[in-house]
Amino acid sequence: MKQTNYPEDWPDIDSAYYKRSVMLFGAVKKLLSVNLKLFADEQTLQGDIFLFNHFSRFETFIPQFLLYEKTGVYSCAIASGEFFSETNFLSNYLKEVGVFPHDHPRLFAMLAGQILRGRKVIIFPEGGMVKDRRVIDKKGHYSIYSRIAGNRRKQHTGPAVLGQGVEALKAAIRYAFNERDMDRLQHWKELLKFENLDELMASALKPTLIVPSNITFYPIRASENLLFKSVELLSKGMTLRQSEELLIESNIMLKDTDMDIRMGNPVNPCCVWGKHTHYMMDKVAPNIVELDDVFKLKTAPRNWRERLLGHYFVNNAKCARNQYMHRIYANVTVNLSHLASTLIMSLITANRQQITKKQFYTVLYIAIKTLQKKTTIHLHRSLLNPYEYGDLIYGTNSRFDQFICIAKEAELISEEDGCYHFLPKLCADHDFDQIRLENPIAVYNNEAEPLRIIRDHLMDADRSYFKIDPCQLAAWHFEDEQLNLAFEQKSFSPKTSDAITEQLETVTADPTPFFIQAEEPNGYGILLIHGLLASPAELREYGHYLAQQGYTVLGIRIQGHGTSPYALRELSYQQWFQGVQRGFNVLQAHCPRMFVIGFSTGGALGLKLAAERHSEILGVVAVSVPIKFVNSTFMLVPLLHNTNTFVQWMSSFEGVKPFIENAPEHPEINYHNTPVRALYELRMLIQDIEKLLPDIQTPSLLIYADQDPVVSIQSAETVFKKLGAIEKKLHVINADRHGILMENINNIWCLIDDFLKQQCHFLENENIQVHSLPTREIVS
């Protein structure tokens, strides 16, 4: 049935339909692979008109129901009039959930009435999907491409006009209250469906706020997917526009994609009203008796006052429009693809057609670290979590590799001789409906273009690449280690893990990694590595002791430690070792001559480091390295771990026995619950170490306790015999404790001092060749 015109009034929101839609939205949100995050404070959520940029079709269904989830307030929206051209299920449904056609002659008047009643309004002021994300020109002026007009235009002022109209209606209601005009007040109460005049007055006194909001998707993919192939087979071919939208937007919905909705500071639509506007508003307010009166000031004024006020409204709307559009684009969530794309396009502008891979990675890392200090931009969480960006400096990063892969497939860059070469297609013109497929780098660059600070920091980082101080890089790396701890603490708080297990934990000691520089440095550095279930707190006192001897000391935190056993149960021993490598690199920037001292599992990791970087380490001290254990049930760990893994794979349960309780010697430092996964990884580390021991040539000192309640003394003989170092020592002390290094049992700190001083002496005496010394075994 063809619909020729719209009724003067529009159906009110059906609360039952609306609530069912919210429930459906919640269910679909869980099924889709979209990680939706809303960034908005409570005050912002109290706004009236919410504006969003527009990049995909399905995102238009989200804000309306998302706001209801957060506030419990109904929201109205605007849709194309074509959806209402026929009376069918879809058009009826849209009417029931508060969607209005964009071409309804009373659109603003009806929306103003909704706002006065306490409802919210959702608007996409760009007027259409901005696929290229190009919203600013080289002069810094905002505009977008209009497919209908075939050229660029300014964004719509509709939200500002609506906001001013609502404020004008509120002024008319306040005028009626001031004049105690009961007939007029009763008229407004019935028109707006208020139960009493108090509600009407509260509405008239509430300021109208426009909330500029930004939706950012990351990453943007264009690979073929199952949905695209299925539709293509059934539809016997699609237009370029249809195929592009299906490829991009189904990849957003069906693959792991972050959708960040960030709401900025509200804009008062009357913030630019001058004294003349306020004066004319006071003169016109008495004659405003209907919702439509305000929105006819420009098109059908009844006198010169209304004509003049309408003129003021138009000019004021442009100013408000510029404010809220600036805030929309300033609230983009900046990710690594934005940075990489902006760097590429900036280098091309500077007539550079290539960059070495090492420089590209390092420049991105430097820019990330400097941008983290800026509060005027919003970085994606992956740029705040060092676990996700920290490996850039080493020339590897999964997110960056994905970006490069997409760029290569689109023939935008090529890789040759350790360089990235920028291809001509990067600067070519592309059809508006194809640019997301053909040039995603341009799309990312366009999205970040309004944030000039991004380009400035990237180019500053590029200029500083060849003169960056290694100690500055080391300082950033150490800061990353501290940030890692903060992210882990937040991610594995008691609220996110099992309450019963967490209640048993008694860890209170400071788990932060420490870096101690001696007052009178001797030029040597020492990397300290704590044991399993502990944290840097285990060796902090010893670190200060070493610093008093003149050493520069870094106590690294192994990932998963000092926070929650739930954090530890998700990690492999390779990830433990990566933290040790990072710590070594940080310390090496300050002290090229280095020793490594590790306790228990930390000793095993120290030996692994010595095997891989033997030429950079003067000596390694390994205390209580576990090969064999006093508790024979440790042999059953692989079986229990595999059973847990199988149970997790088959169901949502965490496993038969994910944790094993233990009674630590230092409950303020060590976990009370040992993850079975961690014990399994320790076993894998031990197997790795046993293979590496013959290759270790670094001078080594091994220390064990003869009655260690955890590590069997048989480990001492195994490690010592397999160790390939020509210069190696073994000391066995009489003790029935495991934590002999922390407690300095039998004064082993002095024992280690002698070893360190001996190695320093060998190094400083050119006539002595350290690696040609005979094997010396000392057992006490």
C-alpha positions in Angstrom: 0.0 0.0 0.0 1.5 3.3 -1.2 1.7 6.1 1.4 1.1 9.5 -0.2 1.6 11.8 2.8 2.3 11.7 6.5 -0.2 12.2 9.2 0.2 15.5 11.1 1.1 13.7 14.3 3.2 10.6 14.8 2.6 7.6 16.9 4.0 7.6 20.4 6.7 5.1 21.4 5.3 1.7 22.2 7.1 0.8 25.5 6.6 -2.9 25.1 8.0 -2.9 21.5 10.9 -0.7 22.7 11.8 -2.9 25.6 11.7 -6.1 23.5 13.9 -4.4 21.0 16.4 -3.5 23.7 16.4 -7.2 24.8 16.9 -8.3 21.2 19.7 -5.8 20.8 21.4 -7.2 23.9 21.2 -10.7 22.5 22.5 -9.8 19.1 25.3 -7.8 20.6 26.5 -11.0 22.3 26.4 -13.0 19.1 28.3 -10.5 17.0 32.1 -10.2 17.2 31.9 -6.5 18.0 33.6 -5.4 21.2 31.4 -2.4 22.0 32.7 0.1 24.6 30.9 3.3 25.6 33.0 6.1 27.0 30.6 8.6 28.7 30.2 10.0 32.2 26.8 10.3 34.0 26.5 14.0 33.3 27.0 13.5 29.5 24.4 10.8 29.4 21.8 13.3 30.7 22.1 15.2 27.4 19.1 15.7 25.0 20.4 15.6 21.4 23.0 12.9 20.7 25.0 13.3 17.5 27.0 10.6 15.8 29.3 10.3 12.8 28.3 7.7 10.3 30.5 4.9 8.8 28.2 1.8 8.5 24.6 1.0 8.3 24.1 -1.3 11.2 25.6 1.3 13.7 22.4 3.4 13.2 20.5 0.9 15.3 22.9 0.9 18.2 22.8 4.4 19.9 19.1 4.4 20.5 19.0 1.2 22.5 22.4 1.7 24.1 21.2 4.9 25.7 18.2 3.2 27.0 20.4 0.5 28.6 22.5 3.2 30.3 19.8 5.7 31.3 16.4 4.0 31.1 15.2 6.9 28.9 13.5 6.4 25.5 15.3 7.8 22.5 13.9 8.9 19.1 15.8 8.7 15.9 15.5 9.8 12.3 15.4 7.5 9.2 15.1 8.1 5.5 11.6 8.7 4.3 11.9 5.8 1.9 11.4 3.4 4.8 7.9 4.9 5.3 6.8 5.0 1.7 5.0 1.7 2.1 2.9 0.6 5.1 4.5 -2.7 6.0 6.0 -4.5 9.0 9.2 -2.5 8.9 7.6 1.0 8.7 5.1 0.1 11.5 8.0 -1.2 13.6 10.0 1.9 13.2 7.0 4.0 14.2 6.5 2.0 17.3 10.2 2.5 18.5 10.3 6.2 18.0 11.8 6.6 14.5 10.6 9.6 12.4 11.0 10.1 8.6 13.5 12.8 7.7 11.1 14.5 5.3 8.1 14.9 7.6 7.1 18.6 7.4 6.7 18.7 11.2 9.8 16.8 12.0 11.5 19.4 14.2 8.3 20.3 16.0 7.6 16.6 16.9 11.2 16.0 18.0 11.1 19.2 20.1 8.0 17.8 21.8 9.8 14.6 22.5 12.8 16.4 24.1 10.5 18.6 26.3 8.9 15.4 27.6 12.3 14.1 28.6 13.1 11.9 25.6 16.4 11.9 23.8 17.0 12.3 20.1 19.6 10.6 18.0 20.9 12.4 14.9 23.6 11.7 12.3 24.4 15.3 11.2 26.6 14.3 8.3 23.5 13.3 6.5 24.9 10.0 5.2 27.6 7.4 5.4 31.0 9.1 5.2 32.9 6.2 3.8 36.2 8.0 3.1 36.2 9.6 6.6 37.3 12.8 4.9 35.8 15.6 6.9 38.4 18.3 6.8 40.2 20.1 4.0 43.8 21.3 3.9 42.7 24.7 5.3 41.1 23.0 8.3 37.5 23.6 7.2 34.9 20.9 7.9 32.9 19.5 5.0 31.9 16.1 3.6 31.1 14.6 0.3 27.4 14.5 -0.7 26.6 11.6 -3.0 23.3 13.4 -4.0 24.9 16.7 -5.0 28.1 15.0 -6.2 30.3 17.5 -4.4 31.4 18.5 -0.9 29.2 20.5 1.5 29.1 21.6 5.1 27.5 19.3 7.7 23.9 19.9 8.6 22.8 22.5 11.1 19.6 20.6 11.9 20.7 19.6 15.5 21.6 23.2 16.3 18.3 24.5 14.9 16.4 21.8 16.9 18.3 22.7 20.1 17.6 26.4 19.7 14.0 25.7 19.0 13.6 23.6 22.2 15.2 26.5 24.1 12.8 28.9 22.5 9.8 26.7 23.5 11.2 26.6 27.1 11.4 30.4 27.1 7.8 30.5 26.1 6.8 28.2 28.9 8.9 30.1 31.4 7.1 33.3 30.2 3.8 31.7 30.9 4.9 30.8 34.4 6.3 34.3 35.1 3.0 35.8 33.9 1.0 33.2 35.9 -1.0 32.5 32.7 -2.8 29.4 33.8 -4.7 28.9 30.5 -1.4 28.9 28.6 0.3 26.7 31.2 -2.6 24.2 31.0 -2.3 24.2 27.2 1.4 23.3 27.4 0.8 20.6 30.0 -1.8 18.9 27.9 0.2 19.4 24.7 3.3 17.8 26.2 1.3 15.2 28.1 2.7 16.1 31.6 0.8 15.0 34.7 1.2 18.3 36.5 2.7 21.8 36.2 5.7 20.9 38.4 6.9 18.5 35.7 6.3 21.2 33.1 8.3 23.7 35.0 11.2 21.3 35.6 11.4 20.6 31.9 11.4 24.3 31.1 14.3 25.0 33.5 16.5 22.1 32.3 19.2 23.3 29.9 19.1 21.7 26.5 22.4 19.9 25.7 23.8 18.6 22.4 26.2 15.6 23.0 28.7 15.2 20.1 29.7 11.5 19.9 32.2 9.6 17.8 32.0 5.9 16.7 35.3 4.4 15.7 35.8 0.9 14.3 39.1 -0.9 14.6 40.3 -2.6 12.5 38.7 -2.0 9.1 38.9 -5.2 7.0 38.0 -5.9 3.4 38.6 -9.6 3.1 36.0 -11.8 1.5 33.8 -13.6 4.1 31.1 -16.3 4.2 28.2 -13.8 4.2 29.5 -12.0 1.1 30.0 -15.3 -0.8 26.6 -16.6 0.1 24.8 -13.4 -1.0 26.8 -13.2 -4.2 25.7 -16.7 -5.1 22.1 -16.0 -4.4 21.9 -12.5 -5.9 23.7 -13.3 -9.2 26.0 -10.3 -8.8 25.8 -7.0 -6.9 26.6 -3.4 -7.6 30.0 -2.1 -6.6 28.4 -0.1 -3.8 26.5 -3.1 -2.5 29.5 -5.4 -2.5 31.7 -2.8 -0.8 29.2 -2.3 1.9 28.6 -6.0 2.5 32.4 -6.7 2.5 33.4 -4.0 4.9 30.4 -4.0 7.2 29.9 -7.7 7.5 33.6 -8.0 8.4 32.9 -5.4 11.2 30.0 -7.5 12.5 31.4 -11.0 12.0 35.0 -10.6 12.9 36.7 -9.4 16.1 36.2 -5.7 15.8 36.4 -2.9 18.4 33.5 -0.4 18.3 34.3 2.5 20.6 31.6 5.1 21.2 33.0 8.1 22.8 30.8 11.0 23.9 32.4 14.4 24.2 31.6 17.5 26.3 28.1 18.7 25.6 27.4 21.8 23.5 24.8 24.3 24.6 22.9 25.3 21.4 22.5 28.8 22.8 26.1 29.2 23.7 26.6 31.7 20.9 23.5 33.8 21.6 24.3 37.4 22.0 22.4 40.1 23.8 20.4 40.9 20.6 19.2 37.3 20.3 18.2 37.2 24.0 16.4 40.5 23.6 14.4 39.4 20.5 13.7 36.0 22.2 12.0 37.9 25.1 9.9 39.8 22.6 8.9 36.8 20.6 8.3 34.3 23.5 4.7 35.6 24.4 3.5 34.7 20.8 4.8 31.1 20.9 1.9 28.9 21.7 2.5 25.9 19.5 5.5 23.6 18.9 5.5 24.6 15.2 5.6 28.4 15.9 9.4 28.3 16.6 10.3 26.4 13.5 8.4 28.8 11.2 10.4 31.9 12.3 12.6 31.7 9.2 10.1 30.3 6.7 6.8 31.9 7.7 7.5 34.8 10.2 4.4 36.7 11.4 6.2 40.0 12.0 9.6 41.6 11.7 10.6 40.5 15.2 10.1 36.8 14.3 11.9 37.4 11.0 14.9 38.9 12.8 15.0 36.2 15.5 14.9 33.6 12.7 17.8 35.2 11.1 19.7 35.1 14.4 18.9 31.5 14.8 20.3 30.6 11.4 23.6 32.3 12.1 23.8 30.9 15.6 23.1 27.4 14.3 26.2 27.6 12.1 28.4 28.6 15.0 27.0 25.8 17.2 27.3 23.3 14.2 31.0 24.1 14.0 31.4 23.5 17.7 29.7 20.1 17.8 31.3 18.8 14.6 34.7 19.7 15.9 34.0 17.8 19.0 32.6 14.8 17.1 35.8 14.4 15.1 38.1 15.3 18.0 36.7 12.3 19.9 38.0 9.7 17.5 39.6 6.8 19.3 43.1 6.8 17.8 44.6 3.4 17.1 47.8 2.0 15.6 46.4 2.0 12.1 45.7 5.7 12.4 49.3 6.4 13.4 50.8 4.2 10.7 48.5 5.7 8.0 49.2 9.3 9.1 52.9 8.6 9.1 52.8 7.1 5.6 50.8 10.0 4.1 52.9 12.6 5.9 56.1 11.1 4.6 54.6 11.1 1.1 53.7 14.8 1.5 57.4 15.3 2.4 58.4 13.7 -0.9 59.7 10.5 0.8 58.7 7.3 -0.9 60.1 4.7 1.5 61.2 4.1 5.1 63.2 1.3 6.7 61.2 -1.2 8.7 63.3 -0.5 11.8 62.7 3.2 11.5 59.0 2.8 10.9 58.5 0.6 14.0 60.7 2.8 16.2 59.0 6.0 15.1 55.6 4.6 15.8 56.8 3.5 19.3 58.3 6.9 20.1 55.0 8.6 18.9 52.9 6.3 21.1 55.0 7.1 24.2 54.8 10.9 23.6 51.1 10.8 22.8 50.3 8.9 26.0 51.1 12.1 27.9 48.5 14.2 25.9 45.1 14.5 27.5 43.5 16.2 24.5 43.3 12.9 22.5 41.8 9.5 23.1 44.1 6.5 22.5 42.7 3.1 21.8 43.3 0.8 24.7 45.9 -1.2 22.7 48.0 2.0 22.6 47.9 2.2 26.4 48.6 -1.4 27.1 52.4 -2.2 26.5 51.6 -5.8 26.0 50.0 -4.8 22.7 52.4 -2.1 21.5 55.7 -2.7 23.4 57.1 -5.2 20.9 57.0 -2.6 18.1 60.5 -1.5 19.2 61.7 -5.0 18.4 60.3 -5.0 14.9 57.3 -7.2 15.5 53.7 -6.5 16.4 50.6 -8.5 15.6 48.3 -5.4 15.1 50.9 -3.7 12.9 51.5 -6.9 10.9 47.8 -7.1 10.2 47.8 -3.4 9.0 50.8 -4.1 6.7 49.2 -7.3 5.3 46.0 -5.4 4.3 48.1 -2.6 2.8 50.1 -5.1 0.7 47.0 -6.9 -0.5 45.6 -3.5 -1.6 48.8 -2.8 -3.4 49.4 0.4 -1.4 52.9 -0.5 -0.1 55.6 -3.1 -1.0 58.4 -4.5 1.1 61.9 -4.9 -0.2 65.4 -4.9 1.2 64.2 -4.1 4.7 62.2 -1.1 3.6 58.5 -0.3 3.1 58.0 1.4 -0.3 54.9 3.6 -0.9 53.2 2.9 -4.2 51.4 5.4 -6.4 47.9 4.0 -5.6 48.2 5.6 -2.2 47.7 9.0 -3.8 45.3 8.0 -6.6 41.6 9.2 -6.6 39.1 6.5 -5.7 35.3 6.3 -6.1 33.5 7.3 -2.9 31.9 3.8 -2.7 35.2 2.0 -3.2 37.8 3.8 -1.2 37.3 1.6 1.9 38.3 -1.4 -0.3 40.9 0.3 -2.4 42.7 2.5 0.0 42.1 1.9 3.8 45.2 3.9 4.5 43.6 7.0 3.2 40.5 6.3 5.2 42.5 5.9 8.4 44.5 9.1 7.6 41.3 11.1 6.9 39.8 10.0 10.2 42.8 11.2 12.1 43.3 14.4 10.0 41.3 16.7 12.3 43.7 15.8 15.1 46.8 17.8 14.0 48.6 16.8 17.1 48.9 13.2 15.7 50.8 14.3 12.6 53.0 16.7 14.6 54.1 14.0 17.1 54.7 11.4 14.3 56.9 13.8 12.4 58.7 14.9 15.6 59.4 11.2 16.3 60.6 10.7 12.8 63.1 13.6 13.1 64.3 12.3 16.5 64.9 8.8 15.3 68.6 9.1 14.5 69.4 11.1 17.6 67.2 9.4 20.2 69.0 8.8 23.5 69.1 5.0 24.3 68.5 5.9 28.0 65.3 7.6 27.0 64.1 4.5 25.2 65.1 2.5 28.2 63.1 4.8 30.5 60.0 4.3 28.3 60.5 0.5 28.4 60.7 0.6 32.1 57.6 2.8 32.3 55.9 0.1 30.1 56.8 -2.5 32.7 55.0 -0.4 35.3 52.0 0.1 33.0 51.9 -3.6 32.4 51.5 -4.1 36.1 48.7 -1.5 36.3 46.8 -3.2 33.4 47.2 -6.6 34.9 45.9 -5.4 38.3 42.9 -3.8 36.7 42.2 -6.8 34.4 42.4 -9.4 37.2 40.9 -7.6 40.1 38.8 -9.7 42.6 35.7 -8.6 40.8 36.8 -10.3 37.6 38.0 -13.6 39.2 36.8 -16.2 41.6 36.0 -14.5 44.9 36.8 -17.6 47.1 40.2 -18.1 45.5 41.0 -14.4 45.8 40.0 -14.3 49.5 42.7 -16.8 50.3 45.4 -14.6 48.8 47.4 -12.5 51.3 49.8 -10.8 48.9 50.4 -7.2 50.2 54.0 -6.5 49.3 54.7 -3.9 46.6 55.0 -5.9 43.3 56.3 -3.0 41.1 59.6 -3.6 39.3 62.5 -1.5 40.6 65.4 0.3 39.1 68.1 1.4 41.5 71.2 3.5 40.5 74.1 3.5 42.9 75.3 6.8 44.4 78.8 5.9 43.3 78.3 3.5 40.3 81.0 1.0 39.5 79.9 0.6 35.9 78.3 -2.8 36.3 74.6 -3.7 36.1 72.7 -6.5 37.7 69.4 -8.0 36.5 67.4 -9.6 39.3 64.8 -12.2 38.5 62.3 -13.4 41.2 60.8 -16.8 41.6 57.5 -18.4 40.6 54.4 -17.1 42.5 56.4 -14.2 43.9 57.2 -10.6 42.7 60.0 -8.1 42.7 59.3 -7.6 46.3 61.1 -10.9 46.9 64.4 -9.3 45.9 63.9 -5.6 46.6 66.0 -5.6 49.8 68.8 -7.5 48.1 68.6 -5.0 45.2 69.3 -2.1 47.6 72.2 -4.1 49.1 73.7 -4.5 45.7 73.3 -0.8 44.9 75.3 0.0 48.0 78.1 -2.1 46.5 78.0 0.3 43.5 75.9 -1.8 41.0 73.0 -0.5 39.0 70.2 -2.9 39.7 66.9 -3.7 37.9 64.4 -6.0 39.5 62.1 -7.2 36.7 58.5 -8.4 37.3 57.7 -11.6 35.5 54.3 -11.2 33.8 51.4 -12.7 35.9 53.1 -12.1 39.2 52.2 -9.8 42.1 48.6 -9.4 40.9 46.4 -12.5 40.8 46.9 -16.2 40.3 44.3 -15.8 37.6 46.7 -13.7 35.6 49.5 -16.3 36.0 47.3 -19.1 34.8 46.9 -17.5 31.3 50.6 -17.3 30.5 53.3 -19.5 29.0 56.9 -19.7 30.1 57.9 -18.0 26.8 55.9 -14.9 28.0 57.7 -15.1 31.3 61.0 -15.1 29.4 60.0 -12.1 27.2 59.7 -10.0 30.4 63.2 -11.0 31.3 64.5 -10.1 27.9 62.8 -6.7 28.1 64.4 -6.1 31.5 67.8 -7.0 30.2 67.4 -4.5 27.3 66.4 -1.7 29.7 69.4 -2.3 32.0 71.8 -2.7 29.0 71.1 0.9 27.9 72.6 2.0 31.2 75.3 -0.6 31.8 76.7 -2.6 28.9 78.6 -4.8 31.4 76.0 -6.9 33.2 75.4 -9.8 35.5 72.2 -11.8 35.9 71.0 -13.2 39.3 67.9 -15.3 39.5 66.1 -17.2 42.2 64.3 -20.6 41.6 62.3 -20.2 38.4 64.0 -16.8 38.0 67.3 -18.7 38.1 66.1 -21.0 35.3 65.1 -18.0 33.2 68.5 -16.4 33.9 70.3 -19.5 32.6 68.1 -19.4 29.5 69.0 -15.8 29.0 72.7 -16.7 29.4 72.3 -19.4 26.8 70.8 -16.9 24.2 72.9 -13.8 25.0 76.1 -15.3 26.4 78.4 -12.7 24.8 76.6 -9.9 26.6 76.6 -11.3 30.1 79.6 -11.4 32.4 78.3 -13.9 34.8 75.1 -15.6 36.0 74.1 -16.5 39.5 71.3 -19.2 39.7 69.9 -19.9 43.2 67.7 -23.0 43.8 67.1 -23.7 40.1 64.3 -26.4 40.0 65.0 -29.6 38.0 63.6 -32.1 40.4 61.1 -31.5 43.3 60.7 -32.8 46.8 57.0 -33.3 46.2 56.7 -36.3 43.7 53.2 -35.4 42.8 54.7 -32.7 40.5 55.1 -35.5 38.0 51.3 -35.6 37.7 51.0 -31.9 36.7 51.0 -32.6 32.9 48.2 -35.0 33.3 46.1 -32.6 35.4 46.9 -29.7 33.0 45.8 -31.7 30.0 42.6 -32.8 31.8 41.8 -29.2 32.7 42.4 -28.1 29.1 40.1 -30.8 27.8 37.3 -29.9 30.3 37.6 -26.2 29.3 37.5 -27.1 25.6 34.4 -29.2 26.2 32.5 -26.8 28.4 32.5 -23.4 30.1 34.1 -24.9 33.3 37.6 -23.9 34.2 38.8 -27.4 34.6 38.9 -30.2 37.1 41.4 -28.5 39.4 42.7 -25.2 38.0 44.6 -24.3 41.2 46.6 -26.1 43.9 46.7 -24.6 47.3 50.1 -24.1 49.0 51.5 -22.6 52.1 54.1 -20.1 51.1 57.1 -19.1 53.3 56.3 -15.4 52.6 52.5 -15.1 52.2 52.8 -11.3 51.9 54.8 -11.9 48.6 53.8 -15.3 47.2 50.4 -16.5 45.9 48.5 -18.8 48.1 47.1 -20.6 45.1 49.3 -22.1 42.4 47.8 -22.4 38.9 48.2 -25.9 37.5 48.9 -24.1 34.1 51.9 -22.3 35.8 53.3 -25.6 37.1 52.9 -27.2 33.6 54.8 -24.2 32.1 57.5 -24.5 34.7 57.9 -28.1 33.6 58.2 -27.1 30.0 60.8 -24.5 31.0 62.8 -27.1 32.9 62.9 -29.3 29.8 64.0 -26.4 27.7 66.8 -25.5 30.2 68.1 -29.1 30.4 68.6 -28.9 26.6 70.3 -25.5 26.8 72.6 -26.1 29.8 75.5 -27.6 27.7 75.5 -24.5 25.5 75.9 -22.1 28.4 79.5 -20.7 28.4 78.9 -17.8 30.8 80.7 -18.0 34.1 78.2 -19.4 36.5 77.6 -19.6 40.3 75.0 -22.2 41.5 73.6 -22.1 45.0 71.3 -24.7 46.6 70.0 -25.5 50.1 70.6 -29.1 51.2 67.1 -29.4 52.9 65.1 -27.2 50.5 61.4 -28.2 51.1 60.5 -27.4 47.5 63.5 -28.1 45.2 65.2 -31.4 45.5 69.0 -31.2 46.2 69.4 -33.6 43.3 68.8 -30.6 41.0 72.1 -29.2 42.0 74.1 -32.1 40.7 72.1 -32.3 37.5 72.5 -28.6 36.6 76.2 -28.5 37.5 77.1 -31.6 35.5 75.2 -30.5 32.4 76.3 -26.8 32.5 78.7 -26.2 29.7 80.5 -23.2 31.3 84.3 -23.7 31.8 84.1 -21.6 34.9 81.4 -22.8 37.1 80.9 -23.0 40.9 78.4 -24.9 43.0 77.7 -24.0 46.7 75.4 -26.1 48.8 74.5 -24.6 52.1 72.9 -26.1 55.1 69.3 -24.8 55.3 65.7 -26.1 55.4 64.2 -23.0 53.7 63.4 -22.4 50.1 63.8 -18.6 50.1 67.5 -18.6 50.9 68.3 -15.6 48.6 65.7 -13.3 50.0 66.5 -14.3 53.6 70.3 -14.2 53.0 70.6 -17.6 54.8 74.2 -18.5 55.7 75.2 -15.0 54.4 75.0 -16.1 50.7 74.9 -12.4 49.7 78.6 -12.2 50.5 79.2 -15.4 48.6 77.7 -13.9 45.6 79.7 -10.7 46.2 82.9 -12.7 45.9 81.8 -14.2 42.6 80.8 -10.8 41.2 84.0 -9.1 42.3 86.1 -11.9 40.8 84.4 -11.6 37.4 84.9 -7.8 37.5 88.5 -8.3 38.3 89.0 -10.8 35.4 87.4 -8.3 33.1 89.6 -5.4 34.2 92.7 -7.4 34.0 93.6 -7.7 30.4 96.1 -10.5 31.0 93.4 -12.9 32.2 91.1 -14.6 29.7 87.9 -15.3 31.6 86.6 -18.1 29.4 89.9 -20.1 29.4 89.9 -20.6 33.2 89.7 -24.2 34.5 86.6 -25.6 36.0 86.3 -24.9 39.7 83.8 -26.6 41.9 83.3 -25.4 45.5 80.9 -27.4 47.6 80.3 -26.4 51.2 
